[in-house]
Each structure stands twice: as C-alpha cells, then as structure tokens.
C-alpha cells in the first residue's frame, strides 16, 4: 500500500516515518521547500529521540520519500493523512484554514478513490466540513471517504507511542475505509492493541476529551499542591496515595509549574469554544486553563519569596522546553515565568539540552549558557524548570562553590529535600515544605 502524509511537522513526520517502518510506502509532502530539501538529506528540523535514525532508515530502504508537489502525493496514495497545524484563533477556536487548503489540493488532484484521514487535532464537525470542501473542488466525480484517526503522541516518546499505542481510534462511516485503516495498522495486531471503531464526530471528540481530562488532572494536583504548602502536607505522598487507586491512576499527578506544549492549552481552548458554540459552557475545562496560567504566576511569587526579591539577583535556570526530550517551546511555563522574573529585575542564566536556539529568540535578555555548571556561576538561586534526566544527579558540592547563595528552587520536585539540605542547600519545591540546612 502507498500512503501520503501532508504536513511534515511533529505529527506528520513521526506518522510517516513510523508507517515506513511498518513496511508501507510513504510520501511526505510539505509546501516548505527548504524543509523538504533538508528531510531528503535525512535532516530532521526538530528534536525527538529516535526520529532522525528512523527517517534515515526509511530513506535508505526506499520506503520514505519527500515532495513539495501535492499532485504527486495525491496521485500515488490510496490513503492521505492530513497532519497540518490547527492553531488557535483569537477566540480560542481551531483555525482550520490549513486543513481546508489541503482538502482543496487533494480534490483538484484526485483521479480515483481515496481515503482522506485527519491526523491533526480538529474539532467536532471537521470531517463533514472537509467532505464538503473536497466535493466542491473536485475536477470529476471521484469517490472518497473521510476518516478521523487522531494521534496520541507524547513529545519525547512519540515513536514508542506510535509503535506501541494503548489504542488506535478510527472514526469512519464506510466499511471499506475502516478495512483499509485496519490493514494499515495490522502490525499492531501482534501487540493486541485495542482498535476503537466509531463514527467521525465521536472520534474527533475522543481526542479533545482525552487531552482535556489530562490537563484537568495536572491543574487539580497543582491546586492540591498549593493547599499542601499552606497546611504542611507533602503533595508527592498525596499523589502516591491517590494514584494507587486504580480508578484514578498515577499518571499526570505530578505537581509543578503547570502544563505547556502545543496540545493541552490549544485543545482546552478549542473545547471551551466548541461548548460555547453549541450553547453549553465547559466549566471544568475553562477552570483547568485558568488554574494553569495562575500556576505560572505562583511560581514567580515562589521564586521572589525564596530569594527575598529578585531585583538585581542572578538566577540560574535548568531546562526551558515545556517537557524533557523535546526542543518544543510552545506554551512552555518557562516563557511566562522567566519573562516575569526579568521584568522584576532578575538576570537569567539558562541552559537546556535541546532548545537553546529557540528559547534565546523567545526570551530576549536571557543569558544562554553552555552547561549546568556554567548556569550556576554567580547565581543567587538555581531553578529546575524542566526535569531532563541530566539534571537529576547534580554535583551539589561543585554547584555550591560556583553559586553566590546555595538555594535550589526545584519546580519539578526532582529531588528529595533531605538529600539537598545534606549538601548545605536550601530546598524549595512545589507542594512540599521548604527545608533549610542545619545551622
């Protein structure tokens, strides 16, 4: 089978490379000629563990191809995945202009039956809208089916998530399209991956409902963390006690500076807007977004309080991307928190293993550093903003010699306080009592 993936961003490229690994012939199409030229050389424009190797393998084995020609992509493929951006509009609703543009391009170049699949996160009703766009722009009467096949890829572990998913959702109103999609995912049958087959609107809603629920869990535990600090409780033990209940589960119950990334903030806003459109305000989803923004600001206050004000102070920051194992800075908590601290007069010295180039553009005035210990030079406090593994085993004796004040602001609860204070550091974390070294 030959498929095409239109859009070579994070979702599109991972989807294309992984299907090529499944043995499918894949053409990835994008209008960005520079990006396509780089991909043809095996150069991946973003950081994701394993993706560069997978792309190189697909190219070498002649199963993964790249083009800027939509006609070429449409002509060869039985299945066409749409994986273009759906950024938020000013009212929070998803901007479907890129999806519709792709739909018009597919329609004008169709010469036979196609299965057209939305892989992008799109609001309920997009499938029908796409069907109308394609019908209106066809040059002949060619049969096609629309499928919703939402992605559930976590940045930093996207390849594993694609190769070993906990479910595959297929929304379609055609038995033929369902059969073709199941055939594409046949390699997963050996893993006994559950296949959820439903109608298109339900599949579209599954994606939004899933992301919104995870965002709610994060905002909930961050609210619990705030109360824990006020009553002297330990949020990590609260999370453990909650998570051992199988009805709740332990995932996404880690207190911190709030969520970020390209999905949760955007999808919450789109879900809230969908509710408004149909006359039902999504109160919980809206509250989760509000709590998340307030959590960023609470972290600013936490840093200011721990430092006795930040004007004229130097703060070292470890990690800038919204989560480890990615260079994605979209909606990263660091953007709000560090911008506010710099407004208050702090000098920010920062290091991230993957996102230095992008973060330097987004945070003008930030001092980029070469490594962890360069960050600590002359610092009045050290902030762990993103929990990269390399920040989990710091040489505290070396840090203490470099820093002006031995203060660790652990916004990801990476360390146990007793270990930190044992090295003579004051340890400030989230949802746990602050601990000071023995006098």
Secondary structure, 3 states (H helix, E strand, C coil): CEEEEECCCHHHHHHHHHHHHCCCEEEEECCCHHHHHHHHCCCCCCCECCHHHHHHHHHHCCCEEEECCHHHHHHHCCEEEECCCCCECCCCCECCHHHHHHHHHHHHHCCCCEEEEECCCCCCCHHHHHHHHHHHHCCCCCCEEEEECCCCCCCCCHHHHHHCCCCEEEEECCHHHHHHHHHHCHHHHHHCCCEEEECHHHHHHHHHHHHHHHHHHHHHHHHHHHHHHHHCCCHHHHHHHHHCCCCCCCCCCCCCCCCCCCCHHHHHHHHHHHHHHCCCCCHHHHHHHHHHHHHHHHHHHHHHHHHCCCCCCEEEEECCCCCCCECCCCCCHHHHHHHHHHHCCCEEEEECCCCHHHHHHHCCCCEECCCHHHHCCCCCEEEECCCCHHHCCCCHHHHHHHCCCCEEEECCCCCCHHHHHHCCCEEECCCCCCECCCC
